[in-house]
Amino acid sequence: MNDKTDKPHDTRLSELFSNREAFISFIRDCVKPEWIDRLDENSLKRSPKSFVLQDFRKKEVDVLYEATLNNGKEKVIFYILQENQRKIDYRMPYRLLLYIVEILRDYYNQSDVKARERKNFKFPAVFPIVFFHGSGRWSVPQNLKEMFFGHESFGSYLINFNYALVDAKGYDDESVKDFRSKLLKVMLLFEKSKDFTEILEIMKKYKDDVINLNDEEKRILSVAIDILSKVHKASQDYNLNEILYEKNAERVDSMLADWVGNAKNYERNLVKKAVKEERVEMAKKLIKRGLNIKDIAEDTELTESQIEKLKQELGIIH
């Protein structure tokens, strides 16, 4: 077992699933196992243990919850593995096998010595889940047997298990609307954001959900916002944490509307600047080739006076 890493995605996942309500919603609304109604929700307890192997500590993070089913008659361990790499690793079923074996080994070692020697000793069911937020399509087999040669021939004689896949980019406004956890709803949508403007728009759209989060949920969302602000290099002018604790709905509306507008203007200006810089570089190349000012102006959409200034900067007088 290893200590957990402390990278942005790791922290967001760890914080999100420290909230039982968000975790239950994740299982019910995203994973949707057919036996979910047999789960004893009050028995859910997060384990501080991590089973990620040393070689993969920079690529993934895990979360483990223990629970019972059927009023305590059966035990289950939910094992969530989050991929932190953009490139898909086709060894995933094999890696999960290693982690499952380690989980079972740990359970066995922690069990009463006499109890584990009895005929009726049983292991908990380990339910593996991969939480994927990469940009590509997940194309890894969702079972172990397909990693074996001749798996069609050997059938049930091969060791096998399936794992559940939750692809963060597969969620949109429609698919999250009935989520039990408002925190999970917003944070899943955050995972799809390409820039900070999208974060602002999500906050604006779901402001009522955000304002009505409890204090612990707001703390978790605040951590995510701080991390995403740094990831997207957001301006310090946007203090989204102020929104979390603002009780005046009209003021929240006004602040978010202003911020979204300012962010979009900023992005438009960046695009305009990039386009202008590209045209200037093109004009410099054409000037050096000896083209006349009128033709350069027509090709680059710069004014003749701008091109004349560029000629002076380049030291070309003719």
Sequence and secondary structure as in RCSB ss.txt:
>XXXX:A:sequence
MNDKTDKPHDTRLSELFSNREAFISFIRDCVKPEWIDRLDENSLKRSPKSFVLQDFRKKEVDVLYEATLNNGKEK
VIFYILQENQRKIDYRMPYRLLLYIVEILRDYYNQSDVKARERKNFKFPAVFPIVFFHGSGRWSVPQNLKEMFFG
HESFGSYLINFNYALVDAKGYDDESVKDFRSKLLKVMLLFEKSKDFTEILEIMKKYKDDVINLNDEEKRILSVAI
DILSKVHKASQDYNLNEILYEKNAERVDSMLADWVGNAKNYERNLVKKAVKEERVEMAKKLIKRGLNIKDIAEDT
ELTESQIEKLKQELGIIH
>XXXX:A:secstr
       HHHHHHHHHTTSHHHHHHIIIIII  TTGGGEEEEEEEEE      GGGTTTEEEEEEEEEETTTTEE
EEEEEEEE  SS  TTHHHHHHHHHHHHHHHHHHHS TTGGGSTT    EEEEEEEE  SS   S SBSGGGSTT
HHHHGGGS   B EEEEGGG  HHHHTT S HHHHHHHHHHT SSHHHHHHHHHHTHHHHHTS HHHHHHHHHHH
HHHHHHTT  TT  HHHHHT   HHHHHHHHHHHHHHHHHHHHHHHHHHHHHHHHHHHHHHHHTT  HHHHHHHH
   HHHHHHHHHHHT   
